[in-house]
Every structure is written in structure tokens, then in C-alpha cells.
Amino acid sequence: MSIVTALPPVPVALGHTHLRATHSLPYDGGLDKTPAGPHVHTASKILAIIERYRLLQPSQDDIPARGHTKFLQLVASKVSNGQPIQMCLPAFPFKSPNSVDKVLGRLPDKGEEFALAHMNGMCAAIGGIYEPGALLTIISDGLVYNDILSVPDRDVWAYGTALRSMSAEEEFKHINFARLQDLVHVENLPEELDESVYVENASNFRDTLLSRFGDAELDMSSRIHDDDDTCMTYRGYIRFLCTDLLHVYPIGPDRTKSQYKKTIEKIAKRMLMRGDAFAHAVKERFIDQLRLSIHPSTFVNKISVNLLPTDTIFTTPWHCSIGFRLDGTATTGPREQFEKDDAWELVYEDGRPSFFRERSEMYSGFIKGDSDGQSSRVSFSPMYPSGLMIRSTDGSEIPLTDVDSQKLRGLTQNNSPVVLRGFRETMDRERFVAKAHDLGVPTPWKFGLVLEVKDRGDESRGLNNVLSAEWMPWHYDGIFKMTKHTDADGKEVEVSTPPRFMMFTSITTSPKDTGFTLFASSSLMIQNLPRSLPLEALRPLKWTVRTGAFDELKLHGLPLVVDHPATGRPCVRFHEPWPQAKTKFSPTSVTVEDGATGGAHGDSGRICEALTELLHDRRVAYYHSWEKGDVVVNDNILAMHTRSDFTAGCDRELWRIHFD
């Protein structure tokens, strides 16, 4: 019986961005010229990527055919002309006025950073299979509604300005921004607005919007009753307004719960009236762009998207707070929910509250000599979509030897990779090796203890394409490292002995926008498994890998899922199939085995395609751009990795060491 019941007939590759035309895509997902037409075929794959980010609604598993056809035609028209896929999203207005119970303040925090990273990743994934790429314009609707919710115009400006600065600092290159003044024309305004001009003209922007695009005769009650999209938006407004305005219109002696409810309903309808005008303005200004929305919808006129990689219903960062578990996965909810739970602690960044994290002693005393309290000399910042960035908080270069190795090891086996940036003595080979001894037991191989990873052209040194400038397949290190053991029958056999951990240090800064090292955590792989391929279906499966390198090595009976020896959590172990067409070195073939017969599984090809697709998924794969002196520690069981291609012979060098 087939265990893969609903995989798409053509797998969708979520791949890579910033690739020059001379570089091949590492995973094209079978992008071929089908009889249906290459433009429609490509457009379908682009839509499938966007649909991965859609807002899940209990009553709707798939986008209705009518909406899908409309969106497909729009995307296909862009593809046929070789144009970027342009999308627009009205969102990111301002923080909820309820900073007591819901949000952490009036400025963007880690929630907004992850939301922008999530959307930027969606666009980057499109660029991985379609060279013209994709752009998303976020249209702030803050001035459309803020006066109704008693949010000052100045707060709208501050939020939008900080959001733009955040996007620039994080280099979210696929995101643009627009404000209300980009949709309506107000006379005698300078081309570039500052805060004073913006605040002074806020009412003018609103009035112009309503006078040009509003409909004073619109019966909103009837629209709510007759139009499903409007009804769903109205219900969404009611839901968040009930908590947003809790301290603006407090229930008490002068206001009953019933009166408060009526106030909320009245405000929600006013917002819908303005929203209708705003929607018309967006449609006129952003014609022929794919319309995204944060609100539930019928998916006929717009695609509803989830802005945050969360497991809750709180999907917009200006309505909630974000928290990170020890394993790096994100969750969201009201501020008070985290504050009432002793399992969480509030973390500040740049002097402001930014996010919550699961409490752990691993964050305390991380630098030797620090007190048992939270380490004050370093910050621990979650990376999107996984991993942890650790930096000095005061700008001083802390010696690598001062890092508590057991705490570093503990963090890594929960949330990989862990990046140490700005530390001292990271390029001292003797101290680098000493740190590996401090972290565990170093495990040498044919090249010795430390491998200098840099482009050596055609010189493989017995390591296939590791020392080249090619893309590499996804893998875990040491799969082909064979050690002789004596089995239960007393027979000497060779077995694969991969190391538990790997540690890199960067001797150079990698070239801009290329030469990334990618990491994929099993926590996110399993979280994003397609419904057609659940974890329980993968657990009993084994696989075979064969390569022309490493003495024509063939391994079989490898488990596809193992339990982590320290955390007990399930981890995926796999090697991306790598045909000769993708390398000038030795290819690698992979076959999923049938548990009953030991032969090839009937769905082997499709399982391999699904896992490969998932590894390249931007919701799973973290792209690390190397800075000189970076140290990266990765749990080789928890997270697989690969490398993107780069210009041959360029100045890119890493040192790598394994340890158990």
C-alpha cells in the first residue's frame, strides 16, 4: 500500500535566491517543458510556494478552483513576459494600543522581524525557481484606522519608520514599503516626508482617501450579511478589537459589557467602511499585482497569508507577542499569557522588550566567570527560521575559551546551528582545536583533525565535491566515514560512524550573496511535513545511499528517522539525491527501502522528492552568510546542512572540526 497519498504530481522546489545566471539551481523540482506550457507550469509552481504561506482556515483545505484559476492567470502573464512576480499586502499598521495585555510596546519587536523574514523568504523561494524573482510591497494601513482606535498619528509614523529600518538592517531585499500618501494625492507636499509633515497631513491623507474612494451610501450591515469576505473580516475585527480597546474604553461603572460590545461592533463597521475605500485605492494603484491579505477570506479575490511561523491563531505581530522555545520553534500569544507562565522570561533588545523565551539554565553563566543569573555580557537572539546568534552585548571581544562549553553544547543539541559572532581568538588554530576538546571528543578522519574547506578546483582529496565551488547536496557529515567494528556474531564489519557535532570557524568573509552554508533543523522539517507524509509514515522506513566516491561506497538499512540521544526528539537523517547532471564529481543515488522486503519502496522517488523539497523550503532552511571570525556549532543529528555555490577561486575559507 502506498504511504504517499497526495503528493503533488510535480514537486515544488523551494530554493535559493541571489543566484547569478551562470549558477545552476541546485534543485529544480523537475521544472520541464510540459505540454500544458512552460509558463503555466512555472506559474503553478510559484503559486504552490505562495500557498505554503497561506492562512489556514478550519473549513478550507485548498484554494477554490475559481480563485486558483484567477491567480494562475495573473502569475502566468508575468512569467510569459519574464517579469518579477509582484505582490501587495496591506498590513503592519501600528502596534495594538493595548500594551498591558497584548503587545510589548509601540515599536516593532522580534515578532515583526520574524514576520518580515517569513515574507522575504517566500519571495526568495520564488526566486529559487524563477530567475526574475518576486517582490512584495507592504502597504501600511495605519493612517486608515488609527484615529478610530485612539492611536496617535506620531505612533503610526514611528512604527512604520522603525519597520523600514529593521528591513534594511536585516537586508530583506524582496520587500518594499508604501504608505497612504502613495495611494492618494495631496497637494503641496515634499517628495520625501519627515515626521512633522506626515503628522501634520495625516488627516488630509484620510480625508482624501474617503472623498475619492469612499462610498458614504454603502450599507455595511447588508455587505456583512451578503459577502463572505466582508463577514470574515468583520469577525476578525471584532475579535481583536475586544482586547485592543480594553483599556481605551474600560468596562466599569460608566460602561457595561453590553455597551462595550456595541461600541466594538460600531467601530468594526467604521473600519470596514474605511477598509472598503482603502481596498479600492490599493486596487487602482497596484493593478496586476497578486493581492495578499492578513484576514481570512474565500481565496477568490485575494490570498490570505500567515505572517508568522507560529502554531497558534495569533498570526500578526502587531496584535500579539512572540516566544521561542528552547528548540527554537516559535509560538505567539497575548503578552499576559507569557507573563503569567513562569516557564517564560522576557528578553530585551536595544533597551526595549522584544520577545519571550523558554527559561533555561543554559542561558545563565554562559561566559565563564559570570554569575548564575542571566549572562549580561552576551545576547542570545533567535534566527529565522532556526538557530541562535550569540554576540557580546558591550562590543568587547570575549575570548572563545571563556564560553562555557557544556552550555554551548546543550544549546546546540536543542536548537542548531549556534552562531558565535564577534568573539576573540576564533582563527587561532591551536585554540580552535582546544575548544573542540573542551566541547567533546574530537574525531579525526582521512584529512586529519581540521579540514580547511575552500575551493581546490578539481582536487577532491577523496572528499567528492566538498572542496569545490559547487552546490552540495543536503547531508549530514560523516555518513561515508567507515569504521571497523565486530558484530554480535564476532564478524568484523564496516559501519558508518558520523560525528555528533561539527564546528566551523570562518577565516574569511564569504562573498556577498553567495557561498552560503545552509542548515535545516529536524524540528522544522517535521513541523512542516506534508499531510501526505506524516512522521509516523516515515519512522519505519530505511534507505540506501550509493556514491562513486569514497571507494564506490554503498550503505543500506539506514534509518530515515532516529530519536536524538540527548533530547529524545525525532530527527530526520537523509542525503539529497545528487545526479551527475549537478556535479562534475561523483553522483550520489538514494533509494528509500521497503521495510517488509528490503527492496526499493514503491514510493521511493516521491518520498525523496518530498524530503528534498522540504530541505530547500525557506521556512526550514537557514542561510548563513559568513563573516570573518564567525564560529558555528551544529548538532549533526538534529540539523542537516549544505553549501550554496560560489565563484570558483574566490576568497572563501572555513575550518571544520568534528567531535562527539
Secondary structure by P-SEA (a helix, b strand, c coil): cccccccccbbbbbcccccccccccccccccccccccaaaaaaaaaaaaaaaacccccccccccaaaaaaaaaaaaaaaaacccbbbbbbcccccccccccccccccccaaaaaaaaaaaaaaaaaaaccccbbbbbbbbccccccccccccaaaaaaaaaaaaaaaaaaccccbbbbccccccccccccccccaaaaaaaaaaaaaaaaaaccccccaaaaaaaccaaaaaaaaaaaaaaaccccccccccccccaaaaaaaaaaaaaaaaaaaaaaaaaaaaaacccccccccccccccbbbbbcccccccccccccbbbbbccccbbbbccaaaaaacccbbbbbcccccccccccccccccccccccccccccbbbbbcccbbbbbbbcccccccccccaaaaaaaaaacccccccccccccccaaaaaaaaaaacbbbbccccccccccccccccccccccccccccccccccccbbbbbbccccbbbbbbbbbcbbbbbbccccccccbbbbbbbaaaaaaaccccccccccccccbbbbbccccccccccccccccccccccbbbbbbccccccccccbbbbbbbbcccccccccaaaaaaaaaaaaaaccccbbbbbbccbbbbbbcccccccbbbbcccccbbbbbbbbcc
